């Protein structure tokens, strides 16, 4: 068995409340391919570093932001190819990235955001109101 | 200089760390400049390329 991580981008045209359905669809595809889910992070909207396009049928969509999330799972290396085929058929997905990953989750977007906010807070000098409160 | 341990897993999603190893033009810094171990440099380059594909980092920047 090998631990894999599936990073994905969902089109921004998908409604916010339809996102759990899309992730559920991906998780179903994983379990259908013989994988068991280890860890995951719910998708959230993020600006992309550059514009991407997705062609569905005859129409081409150019997007500058997308929902990003990831799922970590345990699977047989031989069965992963069939999962890729399933994912390619999903029209809601802008892109996906399937890579080998370590078992322990050392990074999550939520943790990174918290660390970044903390750093910004430290750098900013305390506002006058806060100083009064300290005294 | 930014230090990176040989045993650390370099995650492609960790944009804040990866950004430190890019030049102002968003190119990958050479190992001479970054000063990280060769093994880490290879993992770093792979992580940056993955982050680019996922739209977390730009391919080019002026």
Backbone of each chain as ProteinMPNN parsed JSONL, in Angstrom:
{"seq_chain_A": "XXXXXXXXXXXXXXXXXXXXXXXXXXXXXXXXXXXXXXXXXXXXXXXXXXXXXXXXXXXXXXXXXXXXXXXXXXXXXXXXXXXXXXXXXXXXXXXXXXXXXXXXXXXXXXXXXXXXXXXXXXXXXXXXXXXXXXX", "coords_chain_A": {"N_chain_A": [[0.838, -1.205, 0.0], [0.322, 2.28, -0.574], [0.633, 5.665, 0.372], [-1.216, 8.282, -0.953], [-1.667, 11.605, -2.229], [-4.301, 13.607, -3.194], [-4.568, 16.488, -4.758], [-6.756, 19.098, -5.606], [-8.505, 21.299, -7.903], [-11.465, 23.07, -8.01], [-13.94, 24.268, -10.234], [-14.848, 27.763, -10.128], [-17.461, 28.314, -10.749], [-19.09, 26.494, -9.584], [-21.516, 26.217, -7.058], [-21.258, 27.361, -3.645], [-22.542, 25.755, -1.709], [-22.703, 23.379, -3.033], [-20.306, 22.213, -2.954], [-19.57, 20.198, -0.944], [-20.831, 17.985, -2.09], [-19.342, 17.572, -4.422], [-16.8, 16.929, -3.399], [-17.503, 14.639, -2.077], [-18.128, 13.01, -4.208], [-15.613, 12.63, -5.29], [-14.389, 11.278, -3.204], [-15.898, 8.967, -3.216], [-15.111, 7.931, -5.663], [-12.485, 7.356, -5.042], [-12.76, 5.369, -3.048], [-14.003, 3.487, -4.585], [-11.96, 2.746, -6.228], [-10.536, 1.202, -4.55], [-9.317, 2.533, -2.433], [-8.574, 3.877, 0.854], [-9.613, 6.556, 2.832], [-7.408, 8.8, 4.44], [-6.91, 11.38, 5.392], [-8.118, 14.769, 5.008], [-8.783, 18.005, 3.556], [-11.208, 20.519, 3.524], [-12.424, 22.15, 0.544], [-11.642, 25.556, -0.348], [-12.196, 28.925, -1.523], [-9.823, 30.414, -3.674], [-7.553, 32.807, -5.06], [-5.995, 32.34, -8.196], [-2.59, 31.962, -9.321], [-2.21, 32.467, -11.942], [-4.173, 32.7, -14.978], [-6.371, 30.042, -15.804], [-7.677, 27.56, -18.076], [-10.611, 25.702, -18.905], [-12.023, 23.242, -20.877], [-15.214, 22.309, -21.628], [-17.102, 20.204, -23.401], [-18.02, 22.078, -26.107], [-17.501, 24.541, -25.155], [-15.317, 26.948, -23.743], [-13.874, 27.745, -20.71], [-12.427, 30.415, -18.978], [-10.691, 30.964, -16.086], [-9.893, 32.804, -13.079], [-9.838, 32.331, -10.443], [-10.324, 29.671, -8.009], [-11.7, 26.827, -6.223], [-9.762, 25.275, -3.804], [-8.507, 22.219, -2.566], [-7.666, 19.168, -0.746], [-7.182, 15.574, -0.601], [-6.097, 12.872, 1.281], [-5.082, 9.571, 0.858], [-4.974, 5.936, 1.144], [-3.771, 3.467, -0.938], [-3.618, 0.757, -3.407], [-0.891, 0.759, -5.618], [-1.377, -0.172, -8.248], [-4.032, 0.32, -8.724], [-4.483, 2.964, -9.011], [-4.461, 4.168, -11.477], [-6.99, 3.738, -12.603], [-8.503, 5.379, -11.027], [-7.662, 7.879, -11.853], [-8.806, 7.997, -14.373], [-11.513, 8.179, -13.688], [-11.531, 10.679, -12.408], [-10.856, 12.364, -14.478], [-13.166, 12.444, -15.89], [-14.825, 14.048, -14.456], [-16.598, 16.983, -14.604], [-16.655, 19.203, -12.949], [-14.156, 19.548, -11.961], [-11.282, 21.499, -12.238], [-8.51, 21.14, -12.283], [-6.368, 18.416, -11.26], [-4.038, 16.908, -8.975], [-2.138, 14.165, -8.48], [-0.168, 12.729, -6.167], [2.54, 10.951, -4.515], [2.68, 10.75, -0.964], [3.809, 11.543, 2.412], [2.804, 9.735, 5.417], [2.153, 11.208, 7.725], [0.463, 14.255, 8.27], [1.848, 17.213, 7.682], [1.322, 19.696, 6.868], [-1.328, 21.983, 6.548], [-3.759, 24.041, 4.913], [-5.242, 25.614, 6.624], [-3.699, 25.735, 8.959], [-1.451, 27.066, 7.975], [-2.557, 29.527, 7.322], [-3.293, 30.483, 9.818], [-0.774, 30.718, 11.004], [0.323, 32.686, 9.423], [-1.317, 34.878, 9.945], [-0.77, 35.284, 12.624], [1.876, 36.043, 12.494], [1.67, 38.453, 11.119], [0.269, 39.942, 12.971], [2.142, 40.192, 14.987], [4.041, 41.754, 13.757], [2.776, 44.165, 13.352], [2.57, 47.205, 15.136], [1.211, 47.605, 18.46], [-2.103, 48.861, 18.637], [-3.26, 52.129, 19.724], [-5.547, 51.835, 21.402], [-5.291, 49.238, 22.365], [-2.987, 49.477, 23.887], [-3.774, 51.046, 26.002], [-5.451, 49.277, 27.251], [-3.637, 47.382, 28.173], [-2.236, 48.763, 30.116]], "CA_chain_A": [[0.0, 0.0, 0.0], [1.055, 3.541, -0.689], [-0.183, 6.839, 0.684], [-1.255, 9.27, -2.037], [-2.415, 12.823, -1.948], [-4.989, 14.143, -4.364], [-4.867, 17.915, -4.672], [-7.692, 19.392, -6.702], [-9.079, 22.636, -8.09], [-12.85, 22.996, -8.487], [-14.326, 25.491, -10.949], [-15.548, 28.721, -9.262], [-18.886, 28.387, -11.115], [-19.821, 25.585, -8.693], [-22.027, 26.946, -5.888], [-20.581, 27.057, -2.368], [-23.197, 24.65, -0.997], [-22.59, 22.156, -3.818], [-18.932, 21.708, -2.817], [-19.488, 18.889, -0.272], [-21.245, 16.962, -3.045], [-18.236, 17.309, -5.34], [-15.753, 16.195, -2.666], [-18.061, 13.31, -1.799], [-18.011, 12.278, -5.466], [-14.207, 12.249, -5.423], [-14.117, 10.261, -2.181], [-16.526, 7.746, -3.713], [-14.251, 7.425, -6.738], [-11.303, 6.794, -4.383], [-13.093, 4.083, -2.413], [-14.317, 2.541, -5.66], [-10.672, 2.281, -6.736], [-9.885, 0.428, -3.496], [-8.554, 3.365, -1.505], [-9.232, 4.286, 2.105], [-9.237, 7.945, 3.101], [-6.603, 8.994, 5.644], [-7.049, 12.753, 5.866], [-8.527, 15.659, 3.92], [-9.111, 19.379, 3.935], [-12.326, 20.988, 2.71], [-12.002, 23.178, -0.41], [-11.998, 26.958, -0.11], [-11.919, 29.698, -2.728], [-8.532, 31.082, -3.66], [-7.136, 33.396, -6.332], [-4.924, 31.584, -8.835], [-1.428, 32.771, -9.671], [-2.354, 32.796, -13.366], [-5.464, 32.243, -15.496], [-6.404, 28.687, -16.356], [-8.89, 27.356, -18.855], [-11.166, 24.348, -18.911], [-12.944, 23.057, -21.99], [-16.265, 21.309, -21.427], [-17.812, 20.136, -24.672], [-17.529, 23.039, -27.091], [-17.266, 25.852, -24.539], [-14.05, 27.074, -23.019], [-14.008, 28.661, -19.578], [-11.168, 30.936, -18.452], [-10.948, 31.344, -14.691], [-8.754, 33.379, -12.361], [-9.825, 31.774, -9.086], [-10.883, 28.321, -7.925], [-11.707, 26.213, -4.89], [-8.644, 24.333, -3.692], [-8.576, 21.302, -1.427], [-6.9, 17.93, -0.949], [-7.596, 14.345, 0.084], [-4.991, 11.921, 1.413], [-5.643, 8.219, 0.967], [-4.101, 4.771, 1.104], [-4.281, 2.637, -2.029], [-2.678, -0.074, -4.165], [-0.387, 1.518, -6.768], [-1.926, -0.641, -9.519], [-5.425, 0.732, -8.912], [-4.56, 4.425, -9.066], [-4.713, 4.572, -12.872], [-8.44, 3.748, -12.835], [-9.011, 6.562, -10.329], [-7.369, 9.029, -12.721], [-9.828, 8.004, -15.428], [-12.744, 8.686, -13.065], [-11.369, 12.105, -12.131], [-10.82, 13.08, -15.75], [-14.544, 12.563, -16.378], [-15.566, 15.015, -13.632], [-16.597, 18.304, -15.237], [-16.49, 20.265, -11.941], [-12.741, 19.688, -11.629], [-10.449, 22.289, -13.143], [-7.273, 20.365, -12.355], [-6.047, 17.619, -10.076], [-2.641, 16.5, -8.879], [-2.058, 12.951, -7.675], [1.247, 12.498, -5.842], [2.845, 10.17, -3.316], [2.818, 11.651, 0.176], [4.089, 10.859, 3.68], [1.583, 9.426, 6.174], [1.819, 12.296, 8.637], [0.116, 15.528, 7.644], [2.645, 18.273, 8.321], [0.879, 20.997, 6.369], [-2.706, 22.219, 6.104], [-3.951, 25.456, 4.555], [-5.77, 26.3, 7.809], [-2.555, 25.988, 9.846], [-0.602, 28.069, 7.328], [-3.236, 30.813, 7.404], [-3.196, 30.907, 11.218], [0.614, 31.129, 11.243], [0.541, 33.936, 8.696], [-2.027, 35.931, 10.674], [-0.036, 35.514, 13.865], [3.09, 36.767, 12.12], [1.266, 39.821, 10.783], [-0.106, 40.597, 14.222], [3.377, 40.513, 15.71], [4.756, 42.82, 13.055], [2.062, 45.427, 13.535], [2.674, 47.73, 16.497], [-0.112, 47.6, 19.087], [-2.884, 50.086, 18.423], [-3.399, 52.899, 20.967], [-6.601, 51.282, 22.247], [-4.746, 48.048, 23.032], [-1.999, 49.923, 24.869], [-4.533, 51.504, 27.172], [-5.95, 48.091, 27.926], [-2.515, 46.711, 28.849], [-1.943, 49.544, 31.325]], "C_chain_A": [[0.874, 1.257, 0.0], [0.104, 4.686, -0.353], [-0.081, 7.808, -0.495], [-1.968, 10.527, -1.554], [-3.005, 13.333, -3.253], [-5.295, 15.609, -4.09], [-5.781, 18.251, -5.83], [-8.112, 20.859, -6.717], [-10.48, 22.455, -8.662], [-13.195, 24.328, -9.14], [-15.093, 26.445, -10.031], [-17.04, 28.845, -9.587], [-19.737, 27.446, -10.267], [-20.245, 26.367, -7.449], [-21.366, 26.448, -4.607], [-21.204, 25.837, -1.671], [-23.184, 23.34, -1.782], [-21.215, 21.519, -3.663], [-18.849, 20.362, -2.09], [-19.874, 17.737, -1.198], [-20.122, 16.564, -3.973], [-17.133, 16.521, -4.638], [-16.215, 14.772, -2.367], [-17.914, 12.413, -3.024], [-16.577, 11.769, -5.66], [-13.857, 11.146, -4.436], [-14.727, 8.92, -2.583], [-15.651, 7.087, -4.772], [-13.016, 6.76, -6.142], [-11.635, 5.434, -3.772], [-13.461, 3.033, -3.457], [-13.039, 1.946, -6.25], [-9.866, 1.579, -5.627], [-9.065, 1.235, -2.522], [-9.317, 3.631, -0.231], [-8.702, 5.662, 2.504], [-8.528, 8.085, 4.446], [-6.891, 10.367, 6.251], [-7.53, 13.604, 4.692], [-8.74, 17.065, 4.46], [-10.172, 19.882, 2.965], [-11.861, 22.091, 1.758], [-12.437, 24.58, 0.015], [-11.563, 27.756, -1.329], [-10.603, 30.447, -2.6], [-8.22, 31.649, -5.046], [-5.979, 32.574, -6.896], [-3.781, 32.528, -9.213], [-1.452, 33.185, -11.145], [-3.696, 32.243, -13.842], [-5.358, 30.838, -16.082], [-7.665, 28.556, -17.192], [-9.315, 25.907, -18.787], [-12.162, 24.255, -20.043], [-13.932, 21.955, -21.644], [-17.103, 21.313, -22.69], [-17.2, 21.123, -25.649], [-17.198, 24.384, -26.458], [-16.004, 25.84, -23.681], [-14.21, 28.127, -21.932], [-12.617, 29.097, -19.134], [-11.448, 31.451, -17.047], [-9.682, 31.903, -14.04], [-8.782, 33.019, -10.873], [-10.546, 30.428, -9.078], [-10.926, 27.873, -6.477], [-10.578, 25.191, -4.854], [-8.785, 23.486, -2.439], [-7.749, 20.056, -1.706], [-7.475, 16.778, -0.128], [-6.373, 13.429, 0.128], [-5.592, 10.537, 1.573], [-4.583, 7.147, 0.764], [-4.637, 3.862, 0.007], [-3.187, 1.762, -2.637], [-2.204, 0.722, -5.377], [-1.023, 1.104, -8.1], [-3.315, -0.076, -9.795], [-5.586, 2.236, -9.144], [-4.906, 4.917, -10.473], [-6.219, 4.691, -13.14], [-9.089, 4.957, -12.153], [-8.819, 7.812, -11.192], [-8.407, 9.145, -13.827], [-11.139, 8.586, -14.911], [-12.673, 10.209, -12.909], [-11.416, 12.929, -13.411], [-12.232, 13.318, -16.271], [-15.337, 13.626, -15.618], [-15.454, 16.425, -14.203], [-16.37, 19.446, -14.247], [-15.019, 20.53, -11.652], [-12.009, 20.492, -12.698], [-9.131, 21.55, -13.378], [-7.181, 19.455, -11.154], [-4.585, 17.216, -10.141], [-2.578, 15.305, -7.956], [-0.591, 12.64, -7.421], [1.378, 11.599, -4.617], [3.097, 11.133, -2.172], [3.197, 10.863, 1.425], [2.794, 10.678, 4.471], [1.161, 10.589, 7.066], [1.497, 13.56, 7.842], [0.879, 16.625, 8.367], [2.149, 19.65, 7.913], [-0.612, 20.98, 6.056], [-2.845, 23.71, 5.81], [-4.408, 26.249, 5.775], [-4.628, 26.684, 8.748], [-1.693, 27.114, 9.284], [-1.21, 29.456, 7.459], [-3.128, 31.371, 8.823], [-1.796, 31.436, 11.519], [0.892, 32.484, 10.611], [-0.108, 35.107, 9.432], [-1.284, 36.311, 11.947], [1.192, 36.369, 13.604], [2.764, 38.233, 11.836], [0.929, 40.614, 12.036], [1.122, 41.062, 14.992], [4.066, 41.715, 15.081], [4.096, 44.177, 13.243], [2.267, 45.939, 14.963], [1.287, 47.762, 17.132], [-0.828, 48.93, 18.886], [-3.054, 50.816, 19.759], [-4.434, 52.3, 21.926], [-6.087, 50.09, 23.05], [-3.771, 48.439, 24.134], [-2.68, 50.365, 26.166], [-4.994, 50.296, 27.982], [-4.857, 47.38, 28.718], [-2.209, 47.436, 30.17], [-3.017, 49.284, 32.398]], "O_chain_A": [[1.996, 1.269, 0.506], [-1.065, 4.679, -0.739], [1.014, 8.111, -0.969], [-2.755, 10.503, -0.607], [-2.317, 13.471, -4.264], [-6.173, 15.932, -3.288], [-5.594, 17.736, -6.932], [-8.08, 21.553, -5.7], [-10.665, 21.773, -9.67], [-12.792, 25.388, -8.66], [-15.91, 25.991, -9.23], [-17.801, 29.411, -8.802], [-20.96, 27.577, -10.229], [-19.442, 27.089, -6.858], [-20.972, 25.287, -4.496], [-20.494, 24.997, -1.117], [-23.603, 22.304, -1.265], [-20.972, 20.424, -4.17], [-18.141, 19.465, -2.55], [-19.313, 16.645, -1.105], [-19.949, 15.386, -4.287], [-16.592, 15.567, -5.197], [-15.426, 13.828, -2.399], [-17.617, 11.224, -2.909], [-16.351, 10.65, -6.122], [-13.133, 10.205, -4.764], [-14.148, 7.865, -2.323], [-15.47, 5.869, -4.788], [-12.545, 5.74, -6.646], [-10.895, 4.467, -3.951], [-13.257, 1.838, -3.244], [-13.025, 0.805, -6.71], [-8.657, 1.39, -5.76], [-8.198, 0.684, -1.845], [-10.548, 3.618, -0.216], [-7.493, 5.896, 2.512], [-8.986, 7.558, 5.46], [-7.088, 10.5, 7.459], [-7.376, 13.221, 3.532], [-8.861, 17.275, 5.667], [-10.061, 19.702, 1.753], [-10.995, 22.888, 2.119], [-13.472, 24.756, 0.658], [-10.682, 27.334, -2.078], [-10.304, 31.037, -1.561], [-8.572, 31.059, -6.067], [-5.086, 32.162, -6.155], [-3.981, 33.728, -9.399], [-0.789, 34.145, -11.538], [-4.289, 31.401, -13.168], [-4.389, 30.497, -16.761], [-8.605, 29.337, -17.043], [-8.492, 25.004, -18.633], [-13.053, 25.097, -20.16], [-13.544, 20.813, -21.397], [-17.743, 22.314, -23.013], [-16.019, 21.031, -25.985], [-16.677, 25.274, -27.129], [-15.686, 24.865, -23.001], [-14.627, 29.255, -22.198], [-11.732, 28.265, -18.936], [-12.339, 32.277, -16.846], [-8.562, 31.532, -14.394], [-7.86, 33.359, -10.132], [-11.276, 30.09, -10.01], [-10.276, 28.459, -5.612], [-10.449, 24.354, -5.748], [-9.144, 23.991, -1.376], [-7.192, 19.912, -2.794], [-8.149, 16.975, 0.883], [-5.697, 13.239, -0.884], [-6.524, 10.357, 2.356], [-3.476, 7.402, 0.29], [-5.819, 3.518, 0.01], [-1.997, 1.987, -2.418], [-3.023, 1.299, -6.093], [-1.189, 1.94, -8.988], [-3.739, 0.005, -10.949], [-6.68, 2.718, -9.436], [-5.558, 5.947, -10.639], [-6.668, 5.619, -13.814], [-10.09, 5.49, -12.632], [-9.688, 8.681, -11.256], [-8.836, 10.244, -14.178], [-11.794, 9.376, -15.59], [-13.619, 10.927, -13.231], [-11.943, 14.041, -13.432], [-12.475, 14.276, -17.005], [-16.395, 14.057, -16.075], [-14.363, 16.991, -14.279], [-15.944, 20.532, -14.64], [-14.663, 21.601, -11.16], [-12.102, 20.208, -13.892], [-8.699, 21.362, -14.515], [-7.839, 19.689, -10.14], [-3.975, 17.185, -11.209], [-2.923, 15.408, -6.779], [0.148, 12.322, -8.353], [0.465, 11.496, -3.797], [3.66, 12.208, -2.374], [2.943, 9.66, 1.503], [1.808, 11.375, 4.231], [-0.021, 10.92, 7.159], [2.175, 13.886, 6.868], [0.594, 16.931, 9.525], [2.506, 20.654, 8.53], [-1.102, 20.074, 5.382], [-2.136, 24.536, 6.385], [-4.024, 27.405, 5.952], [-4.584, 27.799, 9.267], [-1.259, 28.002, 10.018], [-0.502, 30.439, 7.676], [-2.903, 32.565, 9.017], [-1.635, 32.455, 12.191], [1.596, 33.32, 11.178], [0.471, 36.189, 9.532], [-1.178, 37.485, 12.302], [1.515, 37.282, 14.364], [3.487, 39.136, 12.257], [1.255, 41.795, 12.151], [1.151, 42.152, 15.564], [4.602, 42.578, 15.776], [4.768, 45.208, 13.286], [2.146, 45.162, 15.91], [0.29, 47.928, 16.429], [-0.214, 49.994, 18.96], [-2.997, 50.187, 20.815], [-4.208, 52.268, 23.136], [-6.39, 49.936, 24.233], [-3.733, 47.807, 25.19], [-2.209, 50.084, 27.268], [-4.94, 50.286, 29.212], [-5.109, 46.843, 29.797], [-1.959, 46.806, 31.197], [-2.947, 49.85, 33.49]]}, "seq_chain_B": "XXXXXXXXXXXXXXXXXXXXXXXXXXXXXXXXXXXXXXXXXXXXXXXXXXXXXXXXXXXXXX", "coords_chain_B": {"N_chain_B": [[20.558, 33.405, 5.081], [18.249, 30.804, 4.241], [17.43, 27.996, 6.136], [17.065, 24.497, 5.52], [16.12, 21.373, 6.531], [17.465, 18.107, 5.788], [15.713, 16.056, 6.236], [13.183, 17.022, 6.211], [9.9, 17.001, 4.84], [9.046, 18.482, 1.89], [6.346, 20.302, 1.173], [4.156, 20.792, -1.553], [2.051, 22.535, -1.224], [2.78, 24.382, 0.607], [3.15, 27.373, 0.297], [4.275, 29.71, 1.384], [6.793, 28.947, 2.346], [7.976, 27.966, -0.007], [8.101, 30.248, -1.577], [10.267, 31.652, -0.65], [12.373, 30.611, -1.969], [12.4, 31.5, -4.54], [13.351, 33.563, -7.311], [13.137, 37.163, -7.951], [11.882, 37.125, -10.433], [10.298, 34.975, -10.29], [11.556, 32.606, -10.851], [13.181, 29.434, -10.158], [15.484, 29.512, -7.555], [19.013, 29.07, -7.925], [20.987, 26.328, -6.658], [23.383, 27.172, -5.679], [22.833, 29.728, -4.856], [20.638, 29.378, -3.082], [21.64, 27.639, -1.185], [20.869, 25.223, 0.017], [20.893, 21.696, 0.975], [21.774, 19.271, -1.588], [19.905, 17.239, -1.95], [17.607, 18.295, -0.782], [17.288, 20.47, -2.454], [16.518, 19.29, -4.847], [14.053, 18.187, -4.113], [12.755, 20.487, -3.474], [12.648, 21.848, -5.926], [10.919, 20.165, -7.299], [8.618, 20.418, -5.718], [8.031, 23.126, -6.111], [7.437, 23.129, -8.832], [5.144, 21.565, -8.819], [3.461, 23.194, -7.3], [3.221, 25.315, -9.038], [1.77, 24.171, -11.129], [-0.644, 23.768, -9.84], [-1.548, 26.318, -9.583], [-0.726, 27.813, -7.429], [1.659, 29.109, -7.34], [3.257, 31.485, -9.533], [4.262, 30.957, -12.999], [5.766, 32.753, -14.414], [6.899, 36.059, -13.648], [6.932, 39.528, -13.663]], "CA_chain_B": [[20.22, 32.212, 4.287], [17.171, 30.025, 4.842], [17.877, 26.62, 6.33], [16.107, 23.424, 5.27], [16.714, 20.106, 6.962], [17.387, 17.053, 4.785], [14.637, 15.115, 6.547], [11.881, 17.664, 6.074], [9.148, 16.797, 3.616], [8.697, 19.79, 1.346], [4.998, 20.182, 0.642], [3.894, 21.752, -2.644], [1.014, 23.487, -0.812], [3.374, 25.328, 1.556], [3.578, 28.456, -0.589], [5.111, 30.692, 2.085], [8.16, 28.427, 2.373], [8.491, 27.854, -1.374], [8.335, 31.593, -2.11], [11.591, 32.107, -0.228], [13.385, 30.041, -2.86], [12.179, 31.998, -5.893], [13.957, 34.853, -7.628], [12.079, 38.152, -8.211], [11.173, 36.777, -11.664], [9.587, 33.729, -9.971], [12.306, 31.416, -11.276], [13.727, 28.705, -9.015], [16.849, 29.938, -7.234], [20.016, 28.023, -8.094], [21.408, 25.779, -5.367], [24.48, 28.017, -5.196], [22.223, 30.879, -4.178], [19.764, 28.994, -1.972], [22.495, 27.044, -0.166], [20.273, 24.068, 0.681], [21.503, 20.442, 0.542], [21.368, 18.875, -2.947], [18.684, 16.424, -1.879], [16.507, 19.223, -0.531], [17.125, 21.309, -3.641], [15.756, 18.51, -5.828], [12.673, 18.101, -3.623], [12.249, 21.853, -3.542], [12.338, 22.137, -7.329], [9.727, 19.373, -7.625], [7.485, 21.023, -5.007], [7.713, 24.396, -6.771], [6.797, 22.813, -10.113], [3.788, 21.108, -8.506], [2.706, 24.374, -6.866], [2.921, 26.101, -10.25], [0.71, 23.489, -11.853], [-1.89, 23.958, -9.099], [-1.916, 27.733, -9.543], [-0.338, 28.434, -6.158], [2.792, 29.977, -7.653], [3.27, 31.829, -10.956], [5.364, 30.454, -13.817], [6.569, 33.934, -14.719], [6.48, 37.268, -12.953], [7.81, 40.618, -14.078]], "C_chain_B": [[19.169, 31.369, 5.001], [17.62, 28.573, 4.968], [16.738, 25.641, 6.092], [16.779, 22.128, 5.695], [16.502, 19.045, 5.886], [16.181, 16.152, 4.997], [13.249, 15.723, 6.392], [11.218, 17.267, 4.772], [8.732, 18.175, 3.121], [7.373, 19.665, 0.614], [4.768, 21.225, -0.451], [2.868, 22.811, -2.247], [1.568, 24.604, 0.074], [3.995, 26.505, 0.8], [4.553, 29.419, 0.1], [6.572, 30.246, 2.147], [8.76, 28.433, 0.972], [8.872, 29.22, -1.945], [9.732, 32.106, -1.779], [12.684, 31.629, -1.176], [13.154, 30.421, -4.315], [12.932, 33.313, -6.078], [12.835, 35.865, -7.867], [11.284, 37.873, -9.491], [10.393, 35.473, -11.516], [10.267, 32.488, -10.531], [12.867, 30.735, -10.029], [15.171, 29.149, -8.798], [17.819, 28.772, -7.444], [20.479, 27.547, -6.726], [22.586, 26.566, -4.79], [23.932, 29.195, -4.386], [21.427, 30.467, -2.942], [20.553, 28.338, -0.838], [21.878, 25.878, 0.583], [20.975, 22.793, 0.208], [20.95, 20.005, -0.815], [20.048, 18.117, -2.938], [17.467, 17.329, -1.688], [16.222, 20.073, -1.752], [16.284, 20.588, -4.696], [14.294, 18.428, -5.42], [11.979, 19.454, -3.737], [11.801, 22.199, -4.964], [11.063, 21.418, -7.742], [8.487, 20.005, -6.99], [7.058, 22.327, -5.676], [6.976, 24.137, -8.084], [5.361, 22.332, -9.897], [2.908, 22.301, -8.106], [2.325, 25.242, -8.051], [1.752, 25.495, -11.005], [-0.639, 23.733, -11.186], [-2.278, 25.427, -8.948], [-1.58, 28.421, -8.233], [0.839, 29.39, -6.342], [2.757, 30.315, -9.142], [4.434, 31.135, -11.694], [6.325, 31.596, -14.126], [6.018, 35.127, -13.955], [7.458, 38.378, -13.309], [8.115, 41.568, -12.929]], "O_chain_B": [[19.198, 31.236, 6.224], [18.133, 27.992, 4.011], [15.586, 25.922, 6.424], [17.889, 21.827, 5.257], [15.505, 19.067, 5.164], [15.68, 15.55, 4.048], [12.248, 15.008, 6.439], [11.867, 17.199, 3.727], [8.129, 18.947, 3.866], [7.28, 19.012, -0.425], [5.135, 22.391, -0.299], [2.815, 23.876, -2.863], [0.923, 25.634, 0.27], [5.217, 26.608, 0.686], [5.521, 29.883, -0.504], [7.482, 31.066, 2.018], [9.902, 28.849, 0.778], [9.838, 29.341, -2.699], [10.31, 32.893, -2.529], [13.787, 32.175, -1.188], [13.649, 29.75, -5.222], [13.123, 34.074, -5.13], [11.677, 35.463, -7.977], [10.148, 38.327, -9.627], [9.887, 34.931, -12.499], [9.637, 31.439, -10.672], [13.014, 31.361, -8.98], [15.977, 29.163, -9.729], [17.479, 27.621, -7.17], [20.375, 28.281, -5.743], [22.769, 26.625, -3.574], [24.502, 29.593, -3.371], [21.515, 31.104, -1.892], [20.185, 28.461, 0.33], [22.32, 25.565, 1.688], [21.594, 22.799, -0.856], [19.811, 20.32, -1.16], [19.19, 18.321, -3.796], [16.438, 17.157, -2.341], [15.067, 20.367, -2.059], [15.444, 21.2, -5.356], [13.399, 18.576, -6.252], [10.793, 19.547, -4.051], [10.727, 22.762, -5.176], [10.225, 21.981, -8.447], [7.44, 20.118, -7.629], [5.865, 22.605, -5.796], [6.014, 24.832, -8.412], [4.47, 22.647, -10.686], [1.754, 22.399, -8.524], [1.246, 25.835, -8.077], [0.857, 26.205, -11.463], [-1.655, 23.888, -11.863], [-3.243, 25.741, -8.251], [-2.096, 29.503, -7.954], [0.993, 30.355, -5.593], [2.274, 29.511, -9.938], [5.446, 30.779, -11.09], [7.543, 31.423, -14.102], [4.826, 35.194, -13.654], [8.673, 38.183, -13.26], [8.843, 42.544, -13.112]]}, "name": "protein", "num_of_chains": 2, "seq": "XXXXXXXXXXXXXXXXXXXXXXXXXXXXXXXXXXXXXXXXXXXXXXXXXXXXXXXXXXXXXXXXXXXXXXXXXXXXXXXXXXXXXXXXXXXXXXXXXXXXXXXXXXXXXXXXXXXXXXXXXXXXXXXXXXXXXXXXXXXXXXXXXXXXXXXXXXXXXXXXXXXXXXXXXXXXXXXXXXXXXXXXXXXXXXXXXXXXX"}
